[in-house]
Amino acid sequence: MSEKQCTLKAAIQFNGVGLHTGEPVTMIIQPAADNHGYKFQRIDIEKQPIIKADVDNVISTDRGTTLEQNGAKVYTTEHVLAALYAMQIDNALIQVDAPEIPIMDGSAKLFVDAIEKVGKIEQDAVRDYFELDENLKWEDVDKEIEFLAIPDKEYRVTVMVDYRSPVLGTQHASMFNITDFKTEIAACRTFVFLRELEFLAKNGLIKGGDLDNAIVLVERENINKSELNKLAKLLGKESLDISVEGIGVLNSTKLKFENEPARHKLLDIVGDLALVGKPIKAHILAARPGHSGNVRFAKILKEQIKKQAKQGKKFDLTKQPVFDTVAIEKMLPHRYPFLLVDKVMEITDNSIIGVKNITMNEPQFTGHFPGNPVFPGVLQIEAMAQVGGIFALNQVENPHLYSTYFMKIDKVKFKQMVRPGDALVFELSLLSPIRRGLVNMGGIAYVNGIPVMEAEMLAQIVKDKAE
């Protein structure tokens, strides 16, 4: 079934402070139109500039992902983008009245909870996935960062972090399906080593950081109170009301998961790869990731999207078909010269792929057109409908007793001429579940992997023959 894009049912407001700027900020996530994608808006700046959530707009990955466009910046975008992406919100306008997204509790949980509470609505446009068609590898040898993307029917992420630390050690985390994000990943907080805090504070970062929105990892014993008070002053606080006993976590709260740091790195990957611009179907494996590596790999994925678009979609027409012409004639009542499906390559619970080979010896080319043979658009529609008919009849027992009849054709577009010698490949998916014999499908016709026609069709299955 073709998935439709979604947006929020209503606006959501958050109030907090920026992790690094320390500035108070109100963020409102607004519903947005089809194909809008994710965009930020600085409503505190004159003309309220828009910043598209696009990897090409990343200007910094220093302790967070910063975007800039139209003379405006927005900092620490990864957590809210991860929440929107994981909750499958395709279109949203994120308005802020300060330069940084509120850190909240250091995770994506509060964003996820609010999105789930307000709910989402289905839109008219179909969700356009990036389906990786080959293995894609990238590494930074000097920093020992490795990424590998493998084709997959789902969006999976596997992470390995290794800080060579007595506290963190080597950790792994996995997300087997995007639906796992809510329960397994969203609540995992950002983290920092105690040894990094002084450097970050002196460089004007983490002004909004405290023990309620970050995990602080301690790698050495015997840290005295004066060191903690010095650190508190650097962070702009009177004191840190804590004590450190041995190696471990500075916070008095317990880790939500034993591998919470690795899971948070996975959260960051989901947020940063949302900047690719399309929902992804691939397995992403990352070793020692960080915002810099995430963004660099996101750019590689974006280039792969462009490459695959130029190459066209790949179909294996050499494999054994599910239905050949003999089998198709047992299902469809059509015969020469009006049987316009040669074979069916694949059929699932909600989709089908069929093929029509265009040859010069077909009768329509006698008059369409002499000296310039072009396969008529109306016959492309008919061929697509017959592929859809095969899908529909495959859902019933004794399909030879049924016929399918057109009820509506919508959103038809012809993009390129089809000529003798072409192999038309039709890929159709259900737009809604089959009810009362009504079958609503959307399809695209391809030649050499390039779309040449698309349409949505509604048909009815009718039993009109006796057994």
Long-range contacts (C-beta under 8 A, 24 or more apart in sequence): 1-350, 1-351, 1-429, 1-430, 1-431, 1-432, 1-433, 2-126, 2-127, 2-429, 2-430, 2-431, 2-442, 3-126, 3-127, 4-122, 4-123, 4-124, 4-125, 4-126, 4-127, 5-34, 5-35, 5-90, 5-91, 5-122, 5-123, 5-124, 5-125, 5-126, 5-127, 6-88, 6-89, 6-90, 6-91, 6-120, 6-121, 6-122, 6-123, 6-127, 7-31, 7-32, 7-33, 7-36, 7-89, 7-90, 7-91, 7-92, 7-120, 7-121, 7-123, 8-89, 8-92, 8-115, 8-118, 8-119, 8-120, 8-121, 9-118, 9-119, 9-120, 9-121, 10-118, 10-119, 12-114, 12-115, 12-118, 14-102, 14-104, 14-110, 14-111, 14-114, 15-102, 16-102, 16-103, 16-104, 17-102, 17-103, 17-208, 18-75, 18-76, 18-98, 18-99, 18-100, 18-101, 18-102, 18-103, 18-207, 18-208, 19-64, 19-76, 19-100, 19-103, 19-106, 19-190, 19-206, 19-208, 19-209, 19-213, 19-214, 20-63, 20-64, 20-75, 20-76, 20-100, 20-204, 20-205, 20-206, 20-207, 20-208, 20-209, 21-75, 21-98, 21-99, 21-100, 21-207, 21-208, 22-207, 22-208, 22-236, 23-98, 23-99, 23-100, 23-207, 23-208, 24-98, 25-96, 25-97, 25-98, 25-100, 25-101, 25-102, 26-96, 26-97, 26-98, 27-80, 27-94, 27-95, 27-96, 27-101, 27-102, 28-94, 28-95, 29-80, 29-84, 29-92, 29-93, 29-94, 29-95, 29-115, 30-92, 30-93, 30-94, 30-95, 31-91, 31-92, 31-93, 31-121, 32-91, 32-92, 32-93, 33-91, 33-123, 34-91, 34-123, 34-124, 34-125, 35-91, 35-125, 36-91, 36-92, 36-93, 37-90, 37-91, 37-277, 38-81, 38-84, 38-91, 38-92, 38-94, 38-274, 39-92, 39-93, 39-94, 40-67, 40-74, 40-77, 40-93, 40-94, 40-95, 40-96, 41-93, 41-94, 41-95, 41-96, 42-72, 42-73, 42-74, 42-96, 42-97, 42-99, 43-95, 43-96, 43-97, 44-96, 44-97, 44-98, 45-71, 45-72, 53-77, 53-81, 53-94, 53-274, 53-275, 54-275, 54-277, 55-275, 55-276, 55-277, 55-295, 55-298, 55-299, 55-302, 56-299, 56-302, 57-275, 58-275, 58-295, 61-290, 61-291, 61-292, 61-294, 61-295, 62-205, 62-291, 63-200, 63-205, 63-206, 63-291, 64-291, 65-271, 65-272, 65-275, 65-291, 65-294, 65-295, 73-99, 74-99, 74-100, 74-101, 75-99, 75-100, 75-101, 76-100, 76-101, 76-103, 77-101, 77-271, 78-267, 78-268, 78-271, 78-272, 78-291, 79-103, 79-104, 79-107, 79-108, 79-111, 79-267, 79-271, 80-108, 80-111, 80-271, 81-270, 81-271, 81-272, 81-274, 81-275, 82-108, 82-181, 82-186, 82-267, 82-268, 82-270, 82-271, 82-274, 83-108, 83-111, 83-112, 83-115, 83-186, 83-271, 84-111, 84-115, 84-274, 85-178, 85-270, 85-271, 85-274, 85-279, 86-112, 86-178, 86-181, 86-182, 86-185, 86-186, 86-270, 87-112, 87-115, 87-116, 87-120, 87-181, 87-182, 88-120, 88-178, 88-279, 89-115, 89-120, 90-123, 90-127, 90-279, 91-123, 100-208, 103-190, 103-208, 103-209, 103-213, 104-213, 105-189, 105-212, 105-213, 106-189, 106-190, 106-212, 106-213, 106-214, 106-215, 107-186, 107-187, 107-188, 107-189, 107-190, 107-264, 107-267, 108-185, 108-186, 108-187, 108-267, 108-271, 109-186, 109-187, 111-186, 112-181, 112-182, 112-186, 116-182, 126-442, 127-279, 128-278, 128-279, 129-278, 129-279, 129-280, 129-281, 130-276, 130-278, 130-279, 130-280, 130-281, 130-282, 130-301, 130-304, 130-305, 130-308, 131-281, 131-282, 132-280, 132-281, 132-282, 132-301, 132-304, 132-308, 133-308, 133-314, 136-300, 136-301, 136-304, 138-296, 138-297, 138-300, 140-293, 140-296, 143-288, 143-293, 144-287, 144-288, 145-286, 145-287, 145-288, 145-289, 145-290, 145-292, 145-293, 146-285, 146-286, 146-287, 146-288, 147-284, 147-285, 147-286, 147-287, 147-289, 147-293, 147-297, 147-300, 148-284, 148-285, 148-286, 149-282, 149-283, 149-284, 149-285, 149-297, 149-301, 150-282, 150-283, 150-285, 151-281, 151-282, 151-283, 152-281, 152-282, 152-283, 153-281, 154-178, 154-281, 154-283, 155-279, 155-280, 155-281, 155-282, 155-284, 156-282, 156-283, 156-284, 157-266, 157-269, 157-270, 157-283, 157-284, 157-285, 157-286, 158-283, 158-284, 158-285, 158-286, 159-262, 159-263, 159-265, 159-266, 159-269, 159-285, 159-286, 159-287, 159-289, 160-262, 160-286, 160-287, 160-288, 161-261, 161-262, 161-265, 161-288, 161-289, 162-287, 162-288, 163-193, 165-193, 165-217, 165-219, 166-219, 166-247, 167-193, 167-217, 167-218, 167-219, 167-247, 167-248, 167-249, 168-217, 168-261, 171-259, 171-261, 171-262, 172-259, 172-262, 173-259, 173-262, 173-263, 173-265, 173-266, 174-266, 175-266, 175-270, 181-267, 181-270, 184-263, 185-263, 185-266, 185-267, 185-270, 186-267, 187-256, 188-256, 188-257, 188-260, 188-261, 188-263, 188-264, 188-266, 188-267, 189-213, 189-214, 189-215, 189-256, 189-260, 189-264, 190-214, 190-215, 190-264, 191-215, 191-216, 191-217, 191-260, 191-261, 191-264, 192-216, 192-217, 193-217, 193-218, 193-219, 194-218, 194-219, 194-223, 194-231, 194-250, 195-219, 197-231, 197-234, 197-235, 198-231, 198-234, 201-231, 201-234, 201-235, 202-234, 206-235, 207-235, 207-236, 209-235, 210-235, 210-237, 211-240, 211-242, 211-250, 211-251, 211-252, 211-253, 215-249, 215-250, 215-251, 215-255, 215-260, 215-261, 216-249, 216-250, 216-251, 217-248, 217-249, 217-250, 217-261, 218-244, 218-246, 218-247, 218-248, 218-249, 218-250, 219-247, 220-247, 221-246, 221-247, 265-289, 265-290, 268-294, 269-294, 272-298, 273-297, 273-298, 273-301, 276-301, 276-302, 276-305, 277-302, 277-305, 278-305, 311-449, 312-446, 312-448, 312-449, 312-450, 313-427, 313-446, 313-449, 313-450, 314-449, 315-345, 315-353, 315-425, 315-446, 315-449, 316-345, 317-345, 317-355, 317-423, 317-425, 319-345, 321-345, 321-355, 322-346, 322-347, 323-347, 323-390, 328-390, 330-399, 330-400, 331-389, 331-390, 331-393, 331-394, 331-399, 331-400, 332-386, 332-389, 332-390, 332-393, 333-403, 334-386, 337-362, 337-363, 337-364, 338-382, 339-386, 340-379, 340-382, 340-383, 340-386, 341-383, 341-386, 341-387, 341-390, 344-387, 344-390, 345-425, 347-390, 347-391, 347-394, 350-429, 350-430, 351-391, 351-427, 351-428, 351-429, 351-430, 352-387, 352-388, 352-390, 352-391, 352-394, 352-426, 352-427, 352-428, 353-387, 353-425, 353-426, 353-427, 353-428, 354-383, 354-386, 354-387, 354-390, 354-425, 354-426, 354-428, 355-423, 355-424, 355-425, 355-426, 356-383, 356-423, 356-424, 356-426, 357-423, 357-424, 358-418, 358-419, 358-420, 358-421, 358-422, 358-423, 358-424, 359-420, 359-421, 360-420, 360-421, 362-420, 365-420, 373-419, 373-420, 374-417, 374-418, 374-419, 375-417, 375-418, 375-419, 375-420, 375-422, 375-424, 377-412, 377-414, 377-453, 380-414, 380-418, 380-424, 380-445, 380-452, 380-453, 381-409, 381-412, 381-453, 381-455, 383-424, 383-426, 383-445, 384-426, 384-428, 384-443, 384-445, 384-453, 384-455, 384-457, 385-457, 385-459, 387-426, 387-428, 387-443, 388-428, 388-439, 388-441, 388-443, 388-457, 388-459, 389-459, 391-428, 391-439, 391-441, 392-434, 392-439, 392-459, 392-461, 393-461, 395-434, 395-461, 396-461, 398-467, 400-465, 401-463, 401-464, 401-465, 401-466, 401-467, 402-461, 402-462, 402-463, 402-464, 402-465, 403-461, 403-462, 403-464, 403-465, 404-439, 404-459, 404-460, 404-461, 404-462, 405-459, 405-460, 405-462, 406-457, 406-458, 406-459, 407-438, 407-458, 407-459, 407-460, 408-457, 408-458, 409-455, 409-456, 409-457, 409-458, 410-455, 410-456, 410-457, 410-458, 411-442, 411-454, 411-455, 411-456, 412-453, 412-454, 412-455, 413-453, 413-454, 413-455, 414-452, 414-453, 415-451, 415-452, 415-453, 415-454, 416-447, 416-450, 416-451, 416-452, 417-452, 418-445, 418-447, 418-452, 418-453, 422-447, 422-448, 423-447, 424-452, 431-456, 437-461, 437-462
